[in-house]
């Protein structure tokens, strides 16, 4: 079953009076529980494409089908609801440095309007899942790069998404932590059936 289908997606930018075609007619589909990867040189448009998939960046043309809807045609209120089903893992973690690990993972749940008593157990469960329960009260500056990325993964899983978008989530890590993060992502697919 297909969870994401992209048809002829295009996105261009104007830089110094020159048109740069960052995404030029890209099409692909991702099945439920599938890990789908895009490989390309630095500057090839991979990050732009990822931002177009959840409409953080509006494509110039094309279609992004998720959950039976072409997201490109949806109003902002529908997009907000669909984005809750799409987790995003960033290359450089994007953690809040003045919030604890626990607060970072809880953040999407707070934004979604949940009360602490509703989501406290969920945050604890996710920290246990990524093996960082003992670091719940630590701050990002006290963590290794691999630990920070595991926190970012837990945060992306907080709202029980059906799809995870991972924008070069291991490129800032050493080989050992890269292997740990990739193993965790594989475990997410196997345990939860989430597509990446």
Secondary structure as GFF3:
##gff-version 3
##sequence-region A 1 196
A	DSSP	beta_strand	2	15	.	.	.	ID=ss1
A	DSSP	beta_strand	18	31	.	.	.	ID=ss2
A	DSSP	alpha_helix	46	53	.	.	.	ID=ss3
A	DSSP	beta_strand	61	66	.	.	.	ID=ss4
A	DSSP	beta_strand	69	70	.	.	.	ID=ss5
A	DSSP	three_ten_helix	71	73	.	.	.	ID=ss6
A	DSSP	alpha_helix	76	83	.	.	.	ID=ss7
A	DSSP	beta_strand	86	89	.	.	.	ID=ss8
A	DSSP	alpha_helix	101	111	.	.	.	ID=ss9
A	DSSP	alpha_helix	116	129	.	.	.	ID=ss10
A	DSSP	three_ten_helix	133	135	.	.	.	ID=ss11
A	DSSP	three_ten_helix	140	142	.	.	.	ID=ss12
A	DSSP	alpha_helix	145	157	.	.	.	ID=ss13
A	DSSP	beta_strand	163	166	.	.	.	ID=ss14
A	DSSP	alpha_helix	175	192	.	.	.	ID=ss15
###
